[in-house]
């Protein structure tokens, strides 16, 4: 598939003229990125052009056995920024909302959602570059790829972009390398009626590209535009879609369990709540063994009452274990398969991922895990949600989440808007004062669309104990906090800056402080769901609330 000898000679001559002119201080040369021998070896190889720009690094496209191959780097930059390569196992992974495809270098078998199939041409590695055959990916993206033997050009356009077309209306039009009638000629082969794409307007010139891949500048008088739209190409349309959205606001609560659920006689309806996330599953070791604290009678009873269940799975909050689990494609695939089997066996309607304390260096691996899990679970109709913290400078607890990329492979993200002052905080303070919650929420909304974001609020507070030498705290449920206040005759004060009641006292030279979470403080936080049009609310955790809380939340939410 080699051709276009005359064109290559012409381009080589032009380059010589341009170099001489530049060295002698001649005409200004407008960079068109025409490939040189050192760049893509146009004496022997085809060249690649995307829209109006020739790709000027390495050899981005090659032909092997009559099949067009593209480098991994090119596909990642121009087609799919989420393309993933596992250099340990030599596996290339493609993901989207409906599939995860895995291909091993030099292997004529691939898999889609872990189901194997045969491929005609394998991925290969040559001269340090990974080359991927066009038929493994091209049909899955909004692109068109064509090869033109006459010019030896491989041309890629985006099918979701409307390009402005022009038509040649005068004889002998010339495409030049610059905005000057003395600039080198790139092509003089156009005829009346021929079409070109138009990318820009410069006084008397149009920036164009022929349909067969020759870019340059042409005088306006030779071209008639086919409509009056702006000359610059339209922006790529947002291809994200929000699926499985509900008309009503979500009201989820986590049902924390210390050990395997044995008794279900105490199951009863929770006013206003129709979504539960029992904390049943933990990944225990690098072999992917999963702790299961579930109970099928629990599932049957709640489902019979109309509840949906999105049980939580965590990473044991172990960064070393998490690294071992995520660093290879085969381990990620194995743990996803095991989780899917468990969730289908129980008959759940969704999953809640709670991966915390993850090394910052594993940020991309965590994102890739979610990207690989999502299509597999969606194939079976399950909702996929994930918990994230507010944005901070903590590497393991905040910076490990690539929120902008994660939300694209999730139905919902749950923002854990609590632990403003955590258990071992050096200063006493609120678990989640209103201004801190809103500030954290607004920052996260810069990275996550509001219709995908669920705000999680606390049902607990911290009792702070302060003496000369130390400061400590312990978590209290609402009932226990109220009892402590009554038992110690604490006079509560409403704080307008935190939208919470505060109380404190000193006893035996020890100071006690508490910022209370109650119906009133939660009502203010829930108002943020309406203010920012969020998907709903989540609460940590069931059993820590007072009896009036559920009706209060339902009323505020609706």
SVG drawing of the C-alpha trace seen along z (x, -y; Angstrom):
<svg xmlns="http://www.w3.org/2000/svg" viewBox="-43 -40 64 57">
<polyline fill="none" stroke="black" stroke-width="0.4" points="0.0,0.0 2.6,-2.6 1.9,-5.4 1.9,-9.1 5.6,-9.2 5.1,-12.6 3.6,-14.1 6.4,-12.9 9.0,-14.4 7.1,-17.7 6.9,-17.8 10.7,-17.1 11.5,-19.9 9.2,-22.3 11.0,-21.5 14.4,-22.2 13.1,-25.6 11.6,-26.4 14.7,-25.6 16.9,-27.7 14.5,-30.6 14.3,-30.5 18.1,-30.4 18.5,-33.3 15.9,-35.4 13.3,-35.0 9.6,-34.7 7.6,-33.8 6.7,-30.1 3.3,-29.2 3.8,-25.9 1.5,-23.3 3.3,-20.3 4.1,-18.7 6.0,-15.5 9.7,-15.3 11.8,-12.2 13.1,-12.3 9.5,-12.4 7.5,-9.8 9.8,-8.6 7.6,-9.7 9.9,-8.1 8.7,-4.7 5.6,-5.1 2.1,-6.5 1.4,-9.6 -1.4,-10.2 -3.6,-13.3 -6.3,-14.1 -8.7,-16.8 -6.2,-19.3 -3.1,-18.4 -0.5,-15.9 0.8,-13.8 4.5,-14.6 5.9,-12.1 7.2,-8.6 5.3,-6.3 1.7,-6.6 0.3,-4.4 1.7,-1.3 0.5,1.4 1.0,5.0 -0.4,7.8 -2.9,5.4 -4.2,4.2 -3.8,0.6 -2.2,0.4 -2.1,-2.6 0.2,-3.3 -1.2,-3.1 0.1,-6.7 -1.9,-8.0 -5.1,-6.3 -4.8,-7.5 -4.2,-11.1 -6.7,-11.5 -9.4,-8.9 -9.6,-7.5 -7.8,-9.2 -8.9,-6.3 -7.1,-3.6 -5.1,-1.5 -1.9,0.6 -0.7,3.1 3.0,3.2 3.5,6.1 1.0,8.4 1.3,6.9 -2.4,6.3 -4.3,3.4 -7.7,2.6 -10.5,0.7 -13.5,-0.3 -16.8,-2.2 -20.3,-2.1 -21.1,1.3 -17.9,3.3 -14.4,3.9 -12.2,5.4 -8.8,7.0 -6.2,7.9 -2.8,9.4 0.2,8.5 0.7,11.2 -2.3,13.1 -5.0,14.0 -7.6,14.2 -9.3,11.3 -12.1,10.9 -15.2,8.7 -16.6,8.6 -14.4,11.6 -15.9,13.7 -13.1,14.8 -13.3,14.5 -10.8,14.9 -9.3,12.0 -7.9,11.8 -4.9,9.6 -3.2,9.3 -1.7,6.3 2.0,6.2 5.1,4.4 7.7,3.1 10.6,0.7 9.4,-0.1 5.8,-1.0 2.6,0.9 0.6,1.1 -3.1,1.8 -5.0,3.0 -7.8,0.7 -10.5,3.4 -10.1,3.8 -11.3,0.3 -12.4,-1.9 -16.1,-0.9 -16.5,-1.8 -15.8,-5.5 -17.2,-8.4 -14.5,-8.5 -13.9,-7.7 -10.6,-6.4 -9.7,-6.3 -6.6,-5.5 -5.8,-7.3 -3.1,-5.5 -2.7,-8.5 -1.4,-10.7 -0.3,-7.9 -2.4,-9.6 -4.4,-8.0 -7.1,-10.4 -9.1,-10.4 -12.1,-12.7 -14.6,-12.8 -18.1,-11.8 -19.8,-13.8 -18.3,-17.0 -19.9,-18.9 -17.0,-20.1 -17.5,-23.2 -17.2,-22.2 -16.1,-24.3 -16.4,-23.7 -13.9,-24.7 -15.5,-27.2 -12.6,-28.4 -10.0,-26.7 -6.4,-26.0 -6.7,-26.5 -3.5,-26.0 -3.0,-24.9 0.0,-26.6 2.0,-26.1 1.5,-29.7 -0.7,-32.7 1.2,-34.1 0.9,-33.7 4.7,-33.1 4.6,-30.4 5.5,-26.8 2.8,-24.9 1.5,-21.9 -1.0,-20.7 -2.4,-21.9 -4.6,-18.9 -7.9,-20.4 -10.6,-20.8 -13.9,-22.7 -16.5,-20.9 -14.0,-19.2 -14.8,-19.5 -12.5,-20.6 -12.9,-21.0 -12.5,-24.5 -10.9,-25.1 -10.2,-28.8 -10.4,-32.2 -7.4,-34.5 -8.3,-37.7 -8.0,-36.5 -7.3,-32.9 -9.0,-29.8 -7.2,-27.1 -8.3,-23.9 -7.8,-20.2 -8.6,-18.1 -10.8,-15.1 -7.8,-12.8 -5.6,-14.4 -3.6,-17.4 -3.7,-20.4 -2.8,-24.0 -4.0,-27.4 -6.1,-28.5 -7.2,-31.9 -10.8,-32.6 -11.8,-33.4 -11.4,-29.8 -13.8,-28.4 -17.6,-28.7 -18.7,-27.7 -21.7,-25.4 -23.3,-27.3 -22.7,-30.4 -21.8,-28.7 -18.8,-29.9 -15.6,-28.8 -14.1,-27.1 -15.1,-23.5 -17.7,-22.9 -16.7,-21.6 -16.9,-17.9 -20.2,-17.2 -20.5,-15.8 -21.0,-12.1 -21.7,-11.4 -25.2,-10.2 -26.7,-9.9 -28.6,-6.6 -30.8,-5.0 -31.7,-8.4 -34.8,-8.6 -37.5,-11.3 -37.4,-11.4 -34.5,-12.3 -32.4,-9.4 -32.6,-8.7 -29.9,-6.1 -28.7,-5.0 -25.8,-2.7 -26.6,0.2 -23.4,0.9 -22.8,4.5 -19.9,5.6 -20.2,9.3 -22.3,11.7 -26.0,10.9 -27.7,13.8 -31.1,12.4 -33.6,10.5 -36.6,10.3 -35.9,6.6 -36.3,5.6 -38.9,2.9 -39.8,0.1 -37.7,-3.1 -39.9,-6.2 -38.9,-7.8 -36.0,-5.5 -36.2,-3.0 -32.5,-2.4 -30.1,-0.5 -26.4,0.1 -25.5,2.8 -21.7,2.9 -21.3,6.6 -18.3,7.1 -14.5,6.5 -11.7,7.6 -9.3,9.4 -6.2,10.4 -4.3,10.3 -6.0,13.6 -9.2,11.7 -10.9,13.5 -14.0,11.5 -15.5,11.3 -19.2,11.8 -21.4,10.7 -24.6,11.0 -27.9,12.7 -30.4,13.7 -33.4,13.5 -32.4,9.8 -32.5,9.3 -35.8,11.1 -37.5,9.1 -36.3,5.7 -37.0,6.5 -40.5,7.6 -41.0,4.2 -39.9,2.5 -36.4,1.6 -33.4,1.5 -30.1,2.8 -26.7,1.5 -24.4,3.3 -21.0,1.7 -17.7,3.4 -14.5,1.9 -10.7,2.4 -10.1,3.1 -8.7,-0.5 -5.3,1.1 -3.2,-0.8 -0.7,2.0 -3.4,4.6 -5.2,2.2 -2.0,1.7 -1.5,5.5 -5.2,5.9 -5.2,3.1 -1.7,3.2 -2.4,6.1 -5.2,6.6 -5.7,10.2 -6.2,9.4 -8.7,6.6 -10.6,8.9 -10.7,11.7 -12.0,9.5 -14.6,7.9 -15.8,11.4 -16.0,12.6 -17.9,9.5 -20.4,9.9 -21.0,13.5 -21.8,12.5 -24.0,9.6 -26.0,11.7 -26.4,14.6 -27.9,12.3 -30.1,10.5 -28.9,7.0 -29.8,4.0 -26.6,2.1 -23.1,1.9 -21.5,-0.8 -17.7,-1.0 -15.9,-2.3 -12.2,-2.3 -10.4,-4.5 -6.8,-5.0 -5.4,-4.4 -1.9,-5.4 -1.8,-8.5 0.4,-6.6 -2.5,-4.2 -4.9,-6.9 -5.1,-5.8 -5.3,-2.2 -8.3,-2.9 -10.0,-4.7 -9.2,-1.9 -10.7,0.6 -13.9,-1.3 -13.9,-1.6 -13.5,2.1 -16.2,2.9 -18.8,0.6 -19.7,2.2 -19.7,5.7 -22.2,4.7 -24.3,2.6 -24.5,5.6 -26.6,7.2 -28.6,4.1 -26.9,3.1 -26.4,-0.5 -22.8,-1.4 -22.0,-4.0 -18.8,-5.0 -17.9,-7.0 -15.4,-9.8 -14.2,-12.4 -14.1,-16.1 -11.2,-17.6 -8.1,-18.2 -4.3,-17.8 -4.4,-14.4 -2.9,-12.0 -4.3,-8.7 -7.7,-10.1 -8.5,-12.6 -6.0,-13.0 -6.3,-9.3 -9.7,-10.0 -9.7,-11.2 -13.3,-12.6 -13.4,-14.0 -12.8,-10.7 -14.4,-8.5 -17.9,-10.0 -17.9,-9.0 -17.9,-5.3 -20.4,-5.6 -24.1,-6.1 -23.6,-8.0 -20.8,-9.4 -21.5,-9.8 -19.7,-12.6 -18.8,-11.8 -19.2,-15.3 -18.2,-14.6 -15.1,-14.2 -14.2,-17.9 -12.6,-17.3 -11.7,-13.6 -11.2,-11.3 -7.6,-12.2 -7.8,-15.8 -5.4,-18.1 -8.2,-20.6 -11.7,-20.1 -14.6,-21.0 -17.7,-20.0 -17.9,-16.8 -19.6,-18.7 -20.5,-22.3 -22.7,-23.8 -20.2,-26.2 -17.5,-23.5 -20.0,-21.1 -21.1,-23.7 -17.6,-24.7 -16.5,-21.1 -19.6,-20.4 -19.1,-23.4 -15.5,-22.3 -16.6,-18.8 -19.3,-20.0 -16.6,-21.6 -15.6,-18.0 -18.8,-16.0 -22.2,-16.8 -24.9,-17.6 -27.3,-15.0 -24.8,-12.2 -23.8,-13.5 -25.3,-12.3 -24.6,-14.2 -23.8,-12.0 -24.4,-13.5 -23.5,-12.2 -25.8,-10.9 -23.0,-11.0 -21.2,-13.7 -17.9,-13.7 -17.5,-14.4 -14.2,-16.1 -12.1,-15.7 -9.4,-18.4 -6.9,-18.6 -3.4,-20.2 -1.6,-17.3 -3.9,-15.9 -7.1,-16.1 -9.2,-13.1 -12.7,-12.3 -15.2,-9.6 -18.1,-9.2 -21.6,-9.3 -24.9,-8.5 -27.7,-11.0 -29.4,-9.2 -26.2,-8.9 -25.2,-12.5 -28.6,-13.7 -28.3,-11.6 -24.8,-13.0 -26.1,-16.5 -29.0,-15.8 -26.9,-13.9 -24.4,-16.8 -26.9,-19.7 -25.2,-21.2 -26.8,-24.4 -26.8,-24.3 -26.1,-27.4 -27.2,-27.7 -24.2,-28.8 -25.1,-30.8 -21.7,-30.2 -22.0,-26.4 -25.8,-25.9 -25.4,-23.6 -26.0,-23.5 -22.9,-23.7 -22.3,-22.8 -19.4,-22.5 -18.4,-22.4 -15.4,-21.8 -15.2,-19.1 -12.2,-18.1 -9.9,-20.3 -11.1,-18.5 -12.9,-20.4 -15.7,-18.8 -17.0,-20.1 -19.7,-18.9 -21.1,-20.2 -24.4,-18.5 -25.9,-16.8 -29.7,-16.8 -32.9,-17.4 -32.2,-21.1 -28.5,-20.9 -29.4,-18.1 -32.2,-20.2 -29.8,-22.9 -27.5,-20.4 -30.4,-18.8 -31.3,-22.3 -28.0,-22.1 -29.5,-19.2 -32.2,-21.5 -29.8,-24.5 -27.4,-22.6 -30.0,-20.2 -28.2,-17.1 -29.3,-13.5 -30.2,-12.9 -28.9,-12.2 -27.1,-9.4 -26.6,-9.0 -24.0,-7.4 -25.4,-5.4 -28.6,-3.6 -29.0,-3.1 -27.3,-6.3 -30.4,-8.4 -33.1,-9.5 -36.7,-8.4 -37.7,-11.8 -34.9,-12.0 -36.4,-9.9 -39.6,-11.8 -37.7,-15.1 -35.3,-14.1 -38.3,-12.9 -40.0,-16.2 -36.9,-18.3 -36.0,-16.2 -39.5,-16.5"/>
</svg>
